[in-house]
Amino acid sequence: MTGPAREPVLASDAPLADGVNDLDLEPVLAQLLDPGGQHPGVPCEQATVDIALYRCFLALARLCPQEPLVPSPRIDRAWHAHMLDTRTYLADCRQALGGILHHQAVPAPPDGDRRPTEGGSLEHTCRLAADRLGVDLAAELHAPGLDPVGHGWRENYWNHPAAVLIMDGLLAEEPLLTVAEVADLTRLSRGTIYRLVDTGDLEAIRIGNSIRVPERAARALLDRPRRGG
């Protein structure tokens, strides 16, 4: 795109976590504007939009933990700038996301290969962002002056790298279930599942207003003696 930068606008009812909104990303903006950095000469207006897009990407990761997400090249640039200060990055992730947004290296496909990679796809990520946040993460896909060499570009194809949010205390590949899925698996009512979570008898993670239960914790319910069904 060669038009003026546009600030991404969240839908009024978007469940953007307060923790993500409260993150101080001014140091990341400073990295993007550093004349001696990896992308010198980025206009301040453009870098500001990139930070806003990155903030939306973080919110999407919080809403969709363990879902492989693919950042656009400009979001990826802001993400890398954030990761340069590793201590701050880890603290910010735990503060806003409840875990670490991991960088999962996915080899770029050969020229002309448009099949999705194992790490997901940008198209899928943009659909999630539109549905969950009301944001078009691809609106600023083609960044003026962004050299695609070495960044996984294949024509207009971008499926590299992937981001995966792993909540603290979870294994990297551990599936998370909704309350409805736990009820179906255990043949208990949803009310019972909510009560077990509230009393601490069932391990669960709260993501905004949603509850997710590690699959191993749900399956452990099957081994517990039942008292009256």
Secondary structure, 3 states (H helix, E strand, C coil): CCCCCCCCCCCCCCCCCHHHHCCCCHHHHHHHHCCCCCCCCCCHHHHHHHHHHHHHHHHHHHHCCCCCECCCHHHHHHHHHHHCCHHHHHHHHHHHHCEEEEEECCCCCCCCCCCCECCECHHHHHHHHHHHHCCCCCCCCCCCCCCCCCCCCECCECCCCEEEEEECCCCCCCCEECHHHHHHHHCCCHHHHHHHHHCCCCCCEEECCEEEEEHHHHHHHHCCCCCCC
